[in-house]
C-alpha cells in the first residue's frame, strides 16, 4: 500500500493509505452521511471542487456498474473512506471502486480516522484540504492548500454544464408536457423522473437566455442542481428573473438558490453544509415529514426577501434552515434538497407530480 496524507487548511493532518490514482487532490473537504450510493455521489456534478469524506466505515463492497452513474463522469475532486473493500459482491457489479477511481484519475485515501475528521469539520466547518500520495511535507502541503480558492465566490457550473442543447434520450414521442431543463450540473435521475412523469425534456446550457428558452415554447422550466456559489452566477439569475410569471418553474438545490436571488433574496454559506441521504424535512403546508437526500453548502436567507408574497414551504428539522419556498402569485416552487434522490430515499418524488399539476393549471388559464 502507498502512504498518503490528508491535510486541512487549519493544519489538522491524518495519515492513511492511498488508493485510486497517484498524485494530489485539492478541494473543499465535506462529509457525507449516506451508507450507500458512493457511485452516484462521485458522479454528482454538485461535488465539483470538493473532496468527499464518507462517514460510513465500509465503502466499495458492492463495486460499481454502468447503470448507477448520475452524469457522464465522476466530478468529486477526491475521496476519503475508512476502509475501501477490494472484494465486491453485486450481480450488476462490473468493477471495483479502487479500479474505478484509478481509471478516472481520482486520488483517494483510506485507513484514517473518519470519525475524527467528521468531528473536526463539524466543529470548525468545511475547510480546504489536500490528499497527497507524493508530497509528504506538511509545510509544502499547507502552502498548496492555502493557495487553493475558497468555495465562496466560485462559479463552477460552466465546468460541469453541457455546451450545446440536447434532447434527453427516451423522452421523444407523445408526451403531455414539454420542459426545458437548465443544466447547472443536472443529475440523470432528474431527467429520468421528468420523462417518467410525462415530459419531453430539452436540456440547455447554463448560459442560455430566457428568450431562447421561451422560443422552445415549453410548458415548464426545470432549474437543476449544481456546484459553487449561487451569488456570483449573475448571468443565470438575470435569465431566471426574465422567466418569472411567464412559465411554471420547478427548481432544486442550486436552482432553488438561484430562484431566491432572482426574487431579490440572498444566500449564505453554511458551516459544514448538508450532505447525505437522511435529512428530515417538514412540508409546512401539509405538516408531513420526508427523509431527504441533500448536497449543498449554501442556504437561502428568508429574512432577506422584501417581497412578502415569498413563502417558506419546507424547513430542515435538524437546524431549521430553509428547504423550500414558493410565491403567492407567480407559478413556481423550489426546494433545497434532491427530490430525484439517486442516491437516497424516494419520499420527495411527489414534487415532480406537483410540477405536473402546476403546468396543467397554467395551460388552462
HELIX and SHEET records of a PDB file:
HELIX    1   1 UNK A   38  UNK A   42  1                                   5    
HELIX    2   2 UNK A   45  UNK A   47  5                                   3    
HELIX    3   3 UNK A   97  UNK A  103  1                                   7    
HELIX    4   4 UNK A  114  UNK A  124  1                                  11    
HELIX    5   5 UNK A  138  UNK A  146  1                                   9    
HELIX    6   6 UNK A  157  UNK A  160  1                                   4    
HELIX    7   7 UNK A  188  UNK A  197  1                                  10    
HELIX    8   8 UNK A  210  UNK A  215  1                                   6    
HELIX    9   9 UNK A  230  UNK A  232  5                                   3    
HELIX   10  10 UNK A  234  UNK A  243  1                                  10    
HELIX   11  11 UNK A  254  UNK A  262  1                                   9    
HELIX   12  12 UNK A  302  UNK A  304  5                                   3    
HELIX   13  13 UNK A  350  UNK A  363  1                                  14    
SHEET    1   A 8 UNK A   2  UNK A   8  0                                        
SHEET    2   A 8 UNK A  13  UNK A  20 -1                                        
SHEET    3   A 8 UNK A 107  UNK A 110 -1                                        
SHEET    4   A 8 UNK A  78  UNK A  80  1                                        
SHEET    5   A 8 UNK A  50  UNK A  54  1                                        
SHEET    6   A 8 UNK A  24  UNK A  32  1                                        
SHEET    7   A 8 UNK A 127  UNK A 132 -1                                        
SHEET    8   A 8 UNK A   2  UNK A   8 -1                                        
SHEET    1   B 2 UNK A  58  UNK A  59  0                                        
SHEET    2   B 2 UNK A  83  UNK A  84  1                                        
SHEET    1   C10 UNK A 166  UNK A 167  0                                        
SHEET    2   C10 UNK A 199  UNK A 205 -1                                        
SHEET    3   C10 UNK A 177  UNK A 183  1                                        
SHEET    4   C10 UNK A 220  UNK A 223  1                                        
SHEET    5   C10 UNK A 248  UNK A 252  1                                        
SHEET    6   C10 UNK A 332  UNK A 335  1                                        
SHEET    7   C10 UNK A 322  UNK A 327 -1                                        
SHEET    8   C10 UNK A 310  UNK A 316 -1                                        
SHEET    9   C10 UNK A 266  UNK A 283 -1                                        
SHEET   10   C10 UNK A 288  UNK A 301 -1                                        
END                                                                             
